[in-house]
C-alpha cells in the first residue's frame, strides 16, 4: 500500500498492511535537511524539500505544510518576532486586537495575496505535485481558540470569556470564516487533509470549552469536510477534561498530546474514532531508547485499539536521535 492508501483505509476502518505513520516534524525536518528554521518557515520551497526528505528518510505516510502558528496573524498585521533558527513568535504585549473595537474593521485576508498564507498554499501545491499521488498532503490552519489568542493575547482572551461573551463569539466567528477560506485555498492547491491546531483550547475547562470553543471547532471542521477532505485536530497540552468534546467535533483524526492517556480518550471516543499519538516527545522520544520507545508505543496501541495511527504526543523535537525516529517507523511497519 502507499502511505495515502494506508491512511485512507485506516480511516475507513478497512484492513491495512501496517499501521499508518503520521508524526509531526518541523524543526526536526529542517535540521535533517540542513536549513535554518527561518528559511523553513518563510520559503515554501525549503519547507517542501525538507518534508519530502524527512518522509523519505523514515517512511512517513504523509507530508505536511505546518511550520508555526503565526501565518494568519502575520498577514493580518500582528507584531511577530523573528529568529534565525527558531519558529517566529507573536508578541502578545502588542496584540493586534488589544482594543476590541478593531475587530469591527478587520478585513478577512486573502490567502492568495502575497504573504505568509500564500506561502503555505504554495508549499501545499509543491508537496502535492511532487508526492501527492503516494502520500497524504496535509495543509494546516489555526483553530478558533488559538487564532483568537493570537490576535487578542492569550491572557486577555481568558478574561474575555467572563467579561464579554459576545466579543468572544464575534472573534471566534471571524476566525472560523478566515480559516475556512485558508483551508479552501490549500485544498484547491492539493491538500488531501487539513490539520487544525487549537492549542489554547487546552487552557479552558469543560464549561468554557463546551460553551465557546466546541461549537466553533465543529463549524470549522464541518466547513472543511464539506470540501471533500479529511480533518486532523491537534490540541497541545492536557486535554483530559475536554477530550469527550474533542470526539464530538467531527474530525476524522484526533491527535492527542501525551498528557491525555489514550485509555481515557478511547473511553470517551469509542471506535471507529481514530486516535493518533501519543508518547511524550521529550522524555520518551528524544531522551529514550529504541527499546523504551517501542514499549511506550505498544502501550499506546493497546489502549487505543485498531482505530489508531502512530505518532508522538506533539512535534518530534529538535535533537531527537535518528535511531529513535527509526524506532517509531519500525514499530508502525511491524504492526497492523
Secondary structure by P-SEA (a helix, b strand, c coil): ccaaaaaaaaaacccccbbbbbbbbaaaaaaaacccaaaaaccaaaaaaaaaaaaaacccccccccccccaaaaaaccbbbbcccccccccccccccccccccccccccccccccaaaaaaaaaaaaaacccccbbbbbbbbcaaaaaaaaccaaaaaaaacccaaaaaaaaaaaaaaaaaaaaaaaaacccbbbbbccccccccaaaaaaccaaaaaaaaaaaaaacbbbbbbbcccccccaaaaaacccccccccccccaaaaaaacccccccccccccccccccccaaaaaaaaaaaaaaacccbbbbccccccccccaaaaaaaaaaaaacc
